[in-house]
Amino acid sequence: MRRALTAKGEATRARIVAGAAEVLRERGVATATLDDICLRTGTSKGQLFHYFPGGREDLLLAAARYEADRVLDDQQPHLGALDSWDAWYRWRDVVVERYTAQGETCPLGSLFSHVGRSTPGARAIVIQLMREWQEYLATGIRSLRRQGHLPASLDVDEAAAALLAGIQGGVSIMLSTGEPTHLKAALDWGLKQLRATGRPQAD
C-alpha cells in the first residue's frame, strides 16, 4: 500500500510521474533511464526512491496509470456528453484523431510490455480503464434511450461493451498496420447498428 503523502508530497509525486511519462514517450521504455527522468523532473534519485520505493517498476506502473487516465481525458469533453447523435459523431472523430496522431506506438502498451500485463498492478489499471470507458459509453446510451432515440428494451451494457470491443480491435489493427481504416469502420458500424435499433422495424 502506498504511504500517505502531504498535499505537497502528492504534487511532487504527480510532477515526477508526468515528467517520467514524457521521457518514456520520447525515448521509449526500453532506453529511458532513471537518470533521464531525474534530469527532466529536477529530482534526485533519493527523492525518486522516496516516492517510488520499488524503483523503476513502481514508477512504470505509475506512468501506466497516468497514460490510462490520458486515454479518457483526451476524449473529453465529448466522452462525458454523449447526449445526442451529433455528440456521438463528434466523439467518434476525436477518437480517430487521437489514435491517428498517436501513430504506431502505444505508450500504455509499451509500458505494460515491460511491467507485464498479468502483474496485479497492471491488470488493475487495465480493468479500471475499461470499466470507466464502458461506463461513459453506457451513460451516453442511457441518455439517448431516455430521450426516446433508442428502445427501452436495448441492453445498454451489452451495446457499450460491443462498442468498446470494436474500438480496441480497431486500435490493435492500427498499431500493426499504421492505418486507421479498421478503427473508423468499427466506430462507424457500431454507431450505425446502435442507431438502427431505434428505428421502427418494417412489417
N, C-alpha and C positions, 0 to 999 in steps of 0.2 A: 504494500500500500504506500502511495506517495505521501511523504511527510507534509504537514500543514505549513503553508508559507504565509508570510505577511503580504499585504497588498503590493508593497514594493518588490518583494521577492517574486510574486506571481508575474508582475510586469517584466521583471528581468528575465524570468524563465521564458515568458512569451516572446520577448525580443530575441532571445537565443534561438528558439525554435523557428521563428520566422526567418532569421538570418541563415540558419542551417538549411532550411528548405530552399532558399535562394541559391546557396552554394551547391547543394545536391542537384538542383535543376541545371545549373550552369556547367558543372564539372562532371556530373554523373556520380552515382552512389559508389561505384567501384573505385573511383580515383580520388574523390574528395576525402580530405583528412581532417582530423580534429583540429590540427594547426590552421587549416584553411578557415574552419568555422570560427575559431578563436579570433583570427585576424579580422574576419568580416564583422563579427559581433562586438569586438573590443573587450573580450573577456579572457581571463587566464584559464589554464587547464584546471586549476584548483577550483575556480568558480564553476566550470563546466561539470566537474565531477560532484560538486556540491548539489547542483540541481538535477544531475543525471548520474546517480551513484553506480548504475550499471554500465556506465560509459557509452560507447558507440551504439550498442544495441538499444539502450534506453532512449538515446537521442534519435535514432532512426524510427523507433516506434512513435515518439512524439511528433516527428516530422511527418510520418504517415498519417497520424490523426489530423494534423494541420492540413495536409493535402486533401484528405477526405472531406474536411469541412469546406475547403475551397470548391470542391465539386458542386456542392449545393449552393454556396454563396455566389458562384459565378452564374447561376441560373436565376438569381433574384434580380428584381422583384417579381419577375414573371412566374416563377415556380410557386410563389405564395399567393398568386392572384389569378388562378385558373377558373374564372367565373363566367367566361363566355367563350364561344368558339374562336373568336378573334384572338382572345388571350392565349388560348391553347396553341394557335398557329404562331403567335409571336414567340412563345416559349420554345416551340419546335425549331424556329430559326436560330434562337440563342444557343440551343443545344448543338445544332450542326456547326454554328460558327465557333463555339468553344472548342469542340473536338477537332475541327479542321485547323484551327490556329495551333492547337497542341501538337499536331503532326503525328509522327510515327512512334514517338516516345511518350510513355505514360509515367509521370513521376511517381504516382501511387503504386503502379505495378512494379516499377523498378525498386522501390523501397521494399515492397513485400517479397520480391525475389531474393533480397539479401537477408531480410529478417526471417522469412519463412512464413508462408501463408497459413500454415497449420499451427503455428505457435498461438497460445491462448490470447496474447495481446493483439496480434494481427487479426486473428479471426474475430475478435470482439469489435475491432474497428470496422471490418467489412460488414458484419451483421448490423451494426448500428447505422452505418451509412445507407445500406439497402433498406432498412426498416424506415428510416426517416424519409428517404426519397420516395418510397412507395406510399407512405402516408400523405405526403404532399400531393401526389397524383390522385390518391383516393379522395382527399378533401376536395380537389377540383372536380372530380366526377360527381361527388355528392352534391356540389353546388349546382352543376348542370341538371342533376336529377330533381333537385328541389324546385328549379325554375321550369320544370316540365319538358326540358330538352331530351331527357332520357327516361326510359320507363322505370317504374318503381321496382320491377322485377329484376333489374340488372344487378348482377353480382359485382359490387363495386370493388371489393378486394381482388377478385379474380381479374377484372379488367385492368386494374392498376398494376398487378403483378405481371400481366402479359405485356403491357406497355414497357415496363422496366426491363423485362427479359429481352424484348426486342431492341431496346437501346443498348444493353450490354452486349448482345450479339453483334449488333452493327458496329459498335466501338471495337470489339475484338477483331473483326474482319478488317476494319480500317487500320488498326495497328499493324496488321500483317501485310496489307496491300498498299497503304498510303492513300487509299481512295475512300471518300465518304459516301459512295453510292449506296452501300447496303444500310448504312445508318439512316440516310434520307428515306430509303424505301421502307425500313422498319417503322419509322415515325409516321410517314405518310399513310402507310397501310393500316397501322394501328389506329390512327385518328379517323381514317375513313370507315373502318369497321365500327368504331365507337359511335360515330355519327349515324351509321346505318341502323343501329339498334333503336334509335329514336324516331325513325320514320315508320309510318303506318305500313303494314305488310299488305301486299295485293292479295285479293282472294284467289 
